[in-house]
Amino acid sequence: MSSDRRFTDVGGTPGGFGEFLLGFVMACIGGYLVTNQVTVTGSFWSFFGANSFGVTLIPMLLGVGLLFYDAKSKIGWLLTVAGALFILGGILANMHIYFRPTSLFQTIVMLVLLVGGLGLIAKSLKPHSAKR
């Protein structure tokens, strides 16, 4: 790294700080607006016809108990991590995601802000020529 780096350097290349900042703000606003239009619901978590969320907690809770007894317990870590992954998988498998109705204009504005912001961020990482 050279000592003559400026605050306006982005991604190790000269220039582009303004583009990066504008792109970041646009991407954040667009991302917020898109995710604000999404509704997420869950469904009945069943296993062989019965509600089974509690059953999926058992391995993780046993693992946590073993870790409190001995933090170096390999079986404790295995049960805790496997149980957490099993719960995460169950949540994702039973999740329904819906995009709420919105006007075409609003959808275009949201997507242009998001994609345009990401494009500006990518452009800001390329080297810029010196201003004359």
PAFI-834676 format. One record per residue (C-alpha): chain; residue in one letter; residue number from 1; x, y, z. Coordinates in nm, 4 decimals. Example, Ala and Ser with C-alpha at 12.3 -4.5 7.8 and 13.67 -1.06 7.14 Angstrom:
A/A/1/1.2300/-0.4500/0.7800
A/S/2/1.3670/-0.1060/0.7140
This chain:
A/M/1/0.0000/0.0000/0.0000
A/S/2/0.1326/0.3389/-0.0894
A/S/3/0.1307/0.6263/0.1557
A/D/4/-0.0121/0.8711/-0.1025
A/R/5/-0.3596/0.7060/-0.0991
A/R/6/-0.6453/0.9521/-0.0884
A/F/7/-0.9825/0.9316/0.0859
A/T/8/-1.1412/0.9316/-0.2611
A/D/9/-0.9832/0.5958/-0.3492
A/V/10/-1.2290/0.3044/-0.3517
A/G/11/-1.1419/-0.0647/-0.3643
A/G/12/-0.7701/-0.0001/-0.4055
A/T/13/-0.8199/0.2033/-0.7241
A/P/14/-0.7956/0.5800/-0.7676
A/G/15/-1.1203/0.7771/-0.7725
A/G/16/-1.4803/0.6692/-0.7567
A/F/17/-1.5710/0.7621/-0.3994
A/G/18/-1.8684/0.9758/-0.5052
A/E/19/-2.0007/0.7013/-0.7334
A/F/20/-1.9592/0.4457/-0.4567
A/L/21/-2.1415/0.6626/-0.2038
A/L/22/-2.4297/0.7418/-0.4428
A/G/23/-2.4535/0.3753/-0.5455
A/F/24/-2.4548/0.2620/-0.1834
A/V/25/-2.7357/0.5018/-0.0922
A/M/26/-2.9381/0.4010/-0.4007
A/A/27/-2.8888/0.0286/-0.3332
A/C/28/-2.9888/0.0686/0.0314
A/I/29/-3.3056/0.2618/-0.0548
A/G/30/-3.3973/0.0215/-0.3363
A/G/31/-3.3275/-0.2826/-0.1186
A/Y/32/-3.5396/-0.1399/0.1617
A/L/33/-3.8290/-0.0624/-0.0719
A/V/34/-3.8218/-0.4104/-0.2293
A/T/35/-3.8031/-0.5925/0.1035
A/N/36/-4.0754/-0.3667/0.2441
A/Q/37/-4.3157/-0.5091/-0.0185
A/V/38/-4.2474/-0.8697/0.0838
A/T/39/-4.4707/-1.0571/0.3268
A/V/40/-4.3296/-1.3654/0.4959
A/T/41/-4.5564/-1.6199/0.6645
A/G/42/-4.4960/-1.9554/0.8234
A/S/43/-4.6976/-2.2710/0.8059
A/F/44/-4.7660/-2.5632/1.0356
A/W/45/-4.4376/-2.7432/1.1065
A/S/46/-4.5325/-3.1079/1.0869
A/F/47/-4.3512/-3.4378/1.1001
A/F/48/-4.5610/-3.7494/1.0399
A/G/49/-4.8781/-3.5408/1.0830
A/A/50/-4.8002/-3.3910/1.4229
A/N/51/-4.6637/-3.0513/1.5230
A/S/52/-4.2945/-3.1237/1.5659
A/F/53/-4.1135/-2.7974/1.6337
A/G/54/-4.0484/-2.9011/1.9920
A/V/55/-3.8968/-3.2298/1.8812
A/T/56/-3.6420/-3.0461/1.6669
A/L/57/-3.5257/-2.8504/1.9733
A/I/58/-3.4200/-3.1621/2.1652
A/P/59/-3.0791/-3.2227/1.9929
A/M/60/-2.9788/-2.8584/2.0198
A/L/61/-3.0830/-2.8324/2.3847
A/L/62/-2.8916/-3.1509/2.4707
A/G/63/-2.5887/-3.0054/2.2931
A/V/64/-2.6152/-2.6764/2.4797
A/G/65/-2.6435/-2.8650/2.8080
A/L/66/-2.3317/-3.0668/2.7272
A/L/67/-2.1458/-2.7466/2.6330
A/F/68/-2.2342/-2.5872/2.9659
A/Y/69/-2.0991/-2.8972/3.1390
A/D/70/-1.7834/-2.9168/2.9226
A/A/71/-1.7183/-2.6482/2.6598
A/K/72/-1.4709/-2.8755/2.4784
A/S/73/-1.7236/-3.1569/2.4273
A/K/74/-1.7183/-3.2564/2.0602
A/I/75/-2.0557/-3.4302/2.0826
A/G/76/-2.1962/-3.1158/2.2492
A/W/77/-2.0759/-2.8981/1.9618
A/L/78/-2.2028/-3.1503/1.7067
A/L/79/-2.5514/-3.1668/1.8635
A/T/80/-2.5718/-2.7880/1.9018
A/V/81/-2.4661/-2.7088/1.5447
A/A/82/-2.6674/-2.9922/1.3901
A/G/83/-2.9758/-2.8981/1.5932
A/A/84/-2.9460/-2.5311/1.4945
A/L/85/-2.9073/-2.6247/1.1267
A/F/86/-3.2059/-2.8599/1.1497
A/I/87/-3.4186/-2.5816/1.3012
A/L/88/-3.3017/-2.3320/1.0374
A/G/89/-3.3811/-2.5824/0.7617
A/G/90/-3.7253/-2.6442/0.9075
A/I/91/-3.7972/-2.2725/0.9246
A/L/92/-3.6874/-2.2198/0.5644
A/A/93/-3.8844/-2.5224/0.4411
A/N/94/-4.2067/-2.3989/0.6037
A/M/95/-4.1768/-2.0339/0.5033
A/H/96/-4.3974/-1.8737/0.2394
A/I/97/-4.2799/-1.5500/0.0773
A/Y/98/-4.5218/-1.3221/-0.1099
A/F/99/-4.4572/-0.9995/-0.2990
A/R/100/-4.7431/-0.7630/-0.2060
A/P/101/-4.9318/-0.6017/-0.4941
A/T/102/-4.7803/-0.2703/-0.6030
A/S/103/-4.8020/-0.0489/-0.9072
A/L/104/-4.5744/-0.0993/-1.2054
A/F/105/-4.4231/0.2465/-1.1520
A/Q/106/-4.3331/0.1686/-0.7898
A/T/107/-4.1840/-0.1671/-0.8894
A/I/108/-3.9709/-0.0045/-1.1614
A/V/109/-3.8503/0.2677/-0.9208
A/M/110/-3.7564/0.0077/-0.6578
A/L/111/-3.5689/-0.2148/-0.9008
A/V/112/-3.3926/0.0743/-1.0801
A/L/113/-3.2710/0.2093/-0.7458
A/L/114/-3.1474/-0.1329/-0.6374
A/V/115/-2.9825/-0.2414/-0.9634
A/G/116/-2.8583/0.1075/-1.0532
A/G/117/-2.6998/0.1421/-0.7101
A/L/118/-2.5260/-0.1928/-0.7427
A/G/119/-2.4048/-0.0902/-1.0895
A/L/120/-2.2590/0.2342/-0.9551
A/I/121/-2.0850/0.0462/-0.6742
A/A/122/-1.9296/-0.1914/-0.9287
A/K/123/-1.8283/0.1015/-1.1529
A/S/124/-1.6671/0.2826/-0.8596
A/L/125/-1.4288/-0.0083/-0.8052
A/K/126/-1.2723/0.0348/-1.1504
A/P/127/-0.9743/0.2727/-1.1813
A/H/128/-1.0728/0.6236/-1.2877
A/S/129/-0.8631/0.8452/-1.5099
A/A/130/-0.7081/1.1585/-1.3648
A/K/131/-0.9222/1.4699/-1.3987
A/R/132/-0.7770/1.7371/-1.6239
